[in-house]
Amino acid sequence: MSFHTLGLGPRLLNGVSSMGYSDPTPIQTEAIPHILEGTDVVGVAQTGTGKTAAFVLPMLQRTPTRSGVRALVVTPTRELALQISEVVRDVSRHTGHRSVVVYGGVGIQPQVDKLRRGVDVVIACPGRLLDLHSRRAVDLSKVETLVLDEADRMLDMGFWPDVRRILGLLPEKSQNLLFSATMSREVLKVVESTLNEPVQVEVSPPATPIDRIEQTLYPVCRTQKTDLLVRLLARREHTRTLVFTRTKHRADRLSRQLERKGVASAAIHGDRTQGQRQRALEAFRAGRSEVLVATDVVARGIDVDRISHVINYDMPNTPEDYVHRIGRTARAGASGTAISFLAAEEIATLTEIEKVLGATIVCQDLEGFRYAPRTVPASDRRVQKAVGTSSPKPRTRSGRRGGKGRAGHRN
Ligand code: AMP
């Protein structure tokens, strides 16, 4: 499925390609045609599925410019509002829509001024929107498309009375879209009361086929991580390798180090421009760079198939990030390998991760690699066993020796 077959016009398609998306995600494939037709849509989808673009793209296509506020997105938190407004702004470079994002906790006057200058799209948290309306700073009587994003969270956070008041300010007939990660009875009630014969589109959260991913730990001291990575890559067991670092700075530095050692790589992170990110992704997809170095934030937007290896050059901060990172491999029925470098200071995170996995991850040494002495707390049994260079054989937590290990389940 390509974006071209979904019914989006040329300007929107330009927006899509400038954002670096090559193929639509499942929620986009399903939702965009219905929204373009003017149908009310309920989207059951979590963050990370591409749901924002699933409503922003068709919404902008249907929204005229220079004729007052015609599209309104209501969302529970300032972070979400900002995220959505960024997507709207990126696409609007091609369509000419003017938008404003409004939320509380900051001065209201700049938002009033922006609204006075004229906007086509408003992205709002409920309370501030009502405040602006009561000051007559915004006219919602011409809204044609309303999006309620993360409806379940809005209910949880007690915003429903505000949302109902906002609904009362809209014209009798508008196209209403509702997105929610879950479909509780409360959300269903909202759907019934606000949407007109909606089509429901649903995607399950990205599957995390953990048991199809071979997970291994490589204890290594901080300063040898790059050398170990280069040696692992030299085994040429990988096709596409996604490497995660903790910071943008480390992503850039590692990518440069790899290049110097003859490994074609690119880095992708939040400080890169859309164009740079797009070029890096294209090079990775096309196989011109065998390694893509990324940070967690942008990794959520990377949609590349056939990643054979995920390497945690640095351990992630949370177990959720770990699961998310390693879920980038083993897509579409394939198996995959996840390798985590473990320095002494990362042991606490590992303990958290293993708690969530309900499994211990097997430790392994790379045969023939000249390990520097690894300084790890003596209290940690697992790493203690892997300290030193006396044996090149793989080791496991329980001291077993043997081939490549999977995460074994704790009993
Ligand atoms: P969302 O679920 O809207 O929060 O989107 C999650 C991430 O996916 C964001 O970083 C988007 O930039 C990215 N994304 C959305 N649609 C696509 C697509 N078709 N291809 C690649 N990445 C996408």
Boltz pocket constraint, residues with backbone or C-beta under 6 A from the ligand:
constraints:
  - pocket:
      binder: B
      contacts: [[A, 19], [A, 20], [A, 21], [A, 22], [A, 23], [A, 24], [A, 25], [A, 28], [A, 46], [A, 47], [A, 48], [A, 49], [A, 50], [A, 51], [A, 52], [A, 53], [A, 297], [A, 298], [A, 300], [A, 301], [A, 302], [A, 303]]
      max_distance: 6.0
